[in-house]
Amino acid sequence: MLENGYAVSVIVLSALVVESALNRTRYVRNEPKRESAVDTLRRLSAGDLAHEIEEVFVLRDIIAHNHIWTAAMRWDDSSGMALDSAEKAKQEMSSLKSDNEKLLKEAREERDKILRDARTMSNQLHDEAQTNAKKTADKIIADAKSIINTEKQAALNDIKAQVAMFSLEIAGKLIKKNLSDDKSQKELTETLIKDLKLN
């Protein structure tokens, strides 16, 4: 069987090479008339070669058109003459169509599943990003409040210390002014002693 395949290939390729060469010859000679390779060889005074090549072309035609000759014809009362191969092709096309529709349906379902999964993943990532951003913002706000409170307390303590110093300075100046004479000093001393006794 394998030798037959090689023989068929050699016949078809030989016919193709001869046809190509003769088509090239017609093109180079500017011959617009289309004719068979055998007719071209006869016109070019190569009748013996034309006779032998004609058999190669006949074999090529038999091989190339074998599918037409092997088609089984049957008589059908309702539709007349029909080719069995056409009916088989119709059945195969119907089968292929249903297979293709099934594959398309599966592909659409797979696409929809992938899209659903992608949407779900996207929503999860979005929610996680929002949660993380809120946590980060809350931490930054809490840290800022803590720093503000610390700075506020430090400022208040500083103000209290300054007020106390100013008060002491003012009190010192007032006491110096009020106690500049001996009589004032004695009165203050007696008042302080009384206050101490009461407490």
Residue, then its C-alpha position, 0 to 999 in steps of 0.5 A: m500500500l505504501e508503494n502505491g502512495y509513493a507512485v501516486s505522489v510521483i505521478v501527481l508531482s511529475a504532472l505538476v512539474v511538466e505543467s509548470a514548465l509548459n506554462r512558463t514556456r507559454y508565458v515567455r513566448n507571450e502566448p495568451k491562448r490557454e491549452s493543455a500541456v499535451d497540446t502545447l507539446r504537440r505544437l512545439s513538435a514534441g509529439d512523441l513526448a506528448h503521447e507519453i506525457e498524456e498517460v501521466f495526465v490521465l493518471r493524474d486526473i484519475i487520482a485527483h478526481n477519484h472521489i467523484w468516481t467512488a461516490a456511490m449513487r442511489w435512487d431515492d423516490s422522493s428526491g431523485m438521484a442523490l449522492d451517498s457522500a453528500e448525505k454523509a457530509k450533511q450528517e457529519m456537518s450536522s454532527l460538527k455543528s452540534d459539537n461546535e455549539k456544545l464547545l461554544k456553550e462550554a466556552r461561554e460558560e467557562r468565560d462567564k465563570i472566569l468573569r465571575d471569579a475575576r469580579t469576585m476577586s476584584n471586589q475582595l481586593h477592593d474591600e481589603a484595600q478600603t479596610n486597610a486604608k481605613k485602619t491606616a487612616d484611623k491609626i494616623i488620626a489616633d497618633a496625631k491626636s496623641i501627639i496633639n494632646t501631648e504637645k497641648q499638655a506640654a504647652l499648658n504646663d509651660i504656660k502654668a510655669q511661666v504664670a507661676m514665675f510671673s506671679l512670684e516676681i509680681a508678689g516679690k515686687l509687691i512685698k518689697k514695695n509693701l515691706s519697705d518700712d519697719k511698721s509694714q514688716k511687723e504687721l505682715t509678720e503678725t498677720l502670718i503668725k495669726d494665720l499659722k495659729l488658725n490653721 
